[in-house]
Amino acid sequence: MGVTNFTFTLKKTLKNKMKTHKEINWSEIFRNAAEVKINELDKYKHNIVDINEIAANLPKELLEYFSSDPNDTDVEEFKKLKELEEQRMNNLKSLELDE
């Protein structure tokens, strides 16, 4: 495996704080962070998304809301939102025609 150097630009305040923690291998921290980000991007590039990973990052209230059965109020709100979205799309189309 080839190794290469990489240069980062950091704010001085961050650099100074990092200097106070000489026990930490900052290069390793940055390498790991880069690897995690690249792996995330690769997953999305190939449309490989773990539903549990997504759910773990959602607020608990939102999960509870979507896991419950819809009630009459939910259905009515959805109908209103759908109608508003249709109006928005029609407005956008009319703007495109005006150009």
C-alpha positions in Angstrom: 0.0 0.0 0.0 1.4 3.3 -1.0 1.4 6.2 1.4 1.1 9.8 0.6 1.2 13.1 2.5 -1.9 15.3 2.8 -1.9 18.9 4.0 -4.9 20.4 6.0 -5.6 24.0 6.7 -7.0 24.5 10.2 -8.0 27.6 12.2 -5.3 28.6 14.6 -7.6 28.2 17.6 -8.2 24.5 16.6 -4.5 23.9 15.9 -3.6 25.3 19.3 -6.2 23.1 21.0 -4.9 20.1 19.2 -1.4 20.9 20.3 -2.5 20.6 24.0 -3.3 17.0 23.3 0.0 15.6 22.3 -1.1 12.1 23.4 -3.5 11.9 20.4 -2.3 10.8 17.0 -4.1 13.4 14.9 -2.9 11.9 11.6 -4.7 8.7 12.6 -7.8 10.7 13.5 -7.9 12.4 10.1 -7.1 9.1 8.3 -10.0 7.3 10.0 -12.4 10.2 9.4 -11.5 10.3 5.7 -11.9 6.5 5.4 -15.3 6.6 7.1 -16.5 9.5 4.8 -15.2 7.6 1.7 -17.1 4.5 2.8 -20.3 6.5 3.3 -19.9 8.0 -0.2 -19.3 4.6 -1.7 -22.4 3.2 -0.1 -24.6 6.1 -1.5 -22.9 5.9 -4.9 -23.9 2.2 -5.1 -27.3 2.9 -3.5 -26.4 0.6 -0.6 -28.1 2.2 2.4 -28.8 0.3 5.6 -32.3 1.2 6.8 -31.2 0.6 10.4 -28.4 3.1 10.0 -30.9 5.7 8.7 -33.3 4.9 11.5 -30.6 5.3 14.1 -30.1 8.9 13.0 -33.7 9.9 13.1 -35.3 11.5 16.1 -37.2 9.1 18.3 -40.4 11.1 17.9 -40.2 10.9 14.2 -39.8 7.1 14.3 -42.7 6.8 16.6 -44.9 9.0 14.4 -44.1 7.0 11.2 -44.4 3.6 12.9 -47.9 4.4 14.1 -51.0 3.8 12.0 -52.3 7.0 10.2 -55.3 8.6 11.8 -58.0 10.7 10.1 -56.0 13.9 10.9 -52.9 12.6 9.3 -54.8 11.7 6.1 -56.4 15.2 5.9 -53.0 16.8 6.5 -51.5 14.7 3.7 -54.3 15.7 1.3 -53.7 19.4 2.1 -50.0 19.0 1.6 -50.6 17.2 -1.7 -52.9 20.0 -2.9 -50.3 22.7 -1.9 -47.6 20.8 -3.7 -49.7 20.6 -6.8 -50.3 24.3 -6.6 -46.6 24.9 -6.2 -45.7 22.8 -9.2 -48.3 24.6 -11.3 -46.9 27.9 -10.3 -43.4 26.8 -11.2 -44.6 25.6 -14.6 -46.3 28.9 -15.3 -43.1 30.7 -14.4 -41.2 28.5 -16.9 -43.7 29.4 -19.6 -43.4 33.1 -18.9 -39.6 33.0 -19.6 
